[in-house]
Amino acid sequence: MSIATIEIQPRVSDVEFSLDALTVHLQDGRVVSAPLAWYPRLSHATPEERNEWRVFQDSDARDIIFWEQLDELIPVIALLTGTASRGSHRSLERWLAERKAK
């Protein structure tokens, strides 16, 4: 049995939010949604902060969505594989405390 290797990297064209979901549009026409609860920093962010995203590529030319103000990175491949944020509860609590202090 052989395993197919895909060399094409999915590219982000747009990012949207609803009350409970993150939706990413890819240039090839796919649309991927994930529960906002998977990304606690985005869940706690204001709509303005959520809309301040940009895309960069990692060393393997894979798209990563980045929210600088929120210190949140989401690789497109994580969305495609159904992988939620791996940030620790301690890190989130520290981040929330810093937000309250501002």
C-alpha positions as CSV (number, residue, x, y, z in Angstrom):
1,M,0.0,0.0,0.0
2,S,1.3,3.5,-0.8
3,I,0.6,6.7,1.0
4,A,-0.1,9.9,-1.0
5,T,2.0,12.9,-0.2
6,I,0.4,16.3,-0.8
7,E,2.8,19.0,-1.7
8,I,0.2,21.8,-2.0
9,Q,-0.1,24.1,1.0
10,P,-3.5,25.5,1.8
11,R,-3.5,29.3,1.7
12,V,-5.8,31.6,3.7
13,S,-7.9,34.1,1.9
14,D,-10.1,35.3,4.7
15,V,-11.0,34.8,8.4
16,E,-14.4,35.4,9.9
17,F,-16.0,35.0,13.3
18,S,-19.5,34.3,14.5
19,L,-20.6,34.2,18.2
20,D,-19.2,30.7,18.6
21,A,-17.0,29.8,15.6
22,L,-13.8,30.7,13.8
23,T,-14.2,30.3,10.1
24,V,-11.3,30.3,7.7
25,H,-11.7,30.6,3.9
26,L,-9.0,29.0,1.8
27,Q,-7.9,30.1,-1.6
28,D,-8.8,26.7,-3.1
29,G,-12.5,27.3,-2.1
30,R,-12.6,25.3,1.1
31,V,-14.1,26.7,4.2
32,V,-13.0,25.4,7.6
33,S,-14.8,26.2,10.8
34,A,-13.8,25.4,14.4
35,P,-15.5,26.2,17.7
36,L,-14.3,29.5,19.2
37,A,-14.0,27.6,22.5
38,W,-11.0,25.8,21.0
39,Y,-9.1,29.1,21.1
40,P,-9.6,30.7,24.5
41,R,-7.7,33.9,23.7
42,L,-9.8,34.5,20.6
43,S,-12.9,33.7,22.7
44,H,-12.0,36.4,25.2
45,A,-10.9,38.9,22.6
46,T,-13.0,41.9,21.4
47,P,-14.3,41.9,17.9
48,E,-11.7,44.5,17.0
49,E,-8.9,42.4,18.3
50,R,-10.2,39.3,16.4
51,N,-10.2,41.3,13.2
52,E,-6.5,42.3,13.6
53,W,-5.0,39.1,12.0
54,R,-2.4,38.4,9.5
55,V,-0.9,35.4,7.7
56,F,2.7,34.4,7.6
57,Q,4.4,31.2,6.5
58,D,6.5,29.0,8.7
59,S,9.9,27.5,7.5
60,D,8.0,24.8,5.6
61,A,5.9,27.4,3.7
62,R,2.7,26.5,5.7
63,D,0.2,29.4,6.4
64,I,-0.2,30.4,10.0
65,I,-2.8,32.9,11.1
66,F,-1.4,35.3,13.7
67,W,-3.1,37.8,16.1
68,E,-0.2,39.8,17.5
69,Q,-2.2,41.6,20.2
70,L,-3.5,38.3,21.5
71,D,-0.3,36.4,21.1
72,E,-2.3,33.7,19.2
73,L,-1.0,31.5,16.3
74,I,-3.1,29.0,14.5
75,P,-1.5,26.9,11.8
76,V,-4.0,26.2,8.9
77,I,-2.9,22.5,9.2
78,A,-4.2,22.5,12.8
79,L,-7.6,23.6,11.6
80,L,-7.7,21.0,8.9
81,T,-6.8,18.2,11.3
82,G,-9.2,19.4,14.0
83,T,-6.5,20.4,16.5
84,A,-7.5,22.8,19.2
85,S,-5.2,25.3,21.0
86,R,-2.5,23.6,23.0
87,G,-2.0,26.5,25.3
88,S,-1.9,25.6,29.0
89,H,-4.6,26.7,31.5
90,R,-1.8,28.5,33.5
91,S,-0.8,30.5,30.4
92,L,-4.4,31.5,29.7
93,E,-4.9,32.6,33.4
94,R,-1.7,34.7,33.3
95,W,-2.8,36.2,30.0
96,L,-6.3,37.0,31.3
97,A,-4.8,38.6,34.5
98,E,-2.5,40.8,32.3
99,R,-5.6,41.9,30.2
100,K,-7.5,42.9,33.4
101,A,-4.5,44.9,34.7
102,K,-4.4,47.1,31.5
